[in-house]
Amino acid sequence: MKHFVRVMKALSDPNRVKIIKMLQRKVMCVCEMQAALQIAQPSVSKHLKILEDAGLVTSYKDGMWVNYQLADGSSSPYASSLLGALRHWLEGDQEVSEIVGQIDAIRREDICRK
């Protein structure tokens, strides 16, 4: 039951749900998510840690970037089920649509200048 509760708690925050919806669209780094969500970098990192611990998100290093993507769901049947359901949920939500709609224009190179 603890794995189920961890996944449900991870999705109990609106910003974490928005992160999942953004990662359905593309692989992103923290600075891109920060720009889209308009919240502090430590907050984005904290949300990502919770999502990773729940088996919903994975990360990998690519040069100087740490990229985040949706997990494949293999670590938890609960994470897998909810990730599948979230692909179709909230598509008509205005707030989610606005955030997801802007992420293609957000470029890490422009934000971080590195």
Beta strands, then each sheet from edge to edge (+ up, - down):
strand 1: 57-62
strand 2: 65-70
sheet 1: 1+ 2-
end
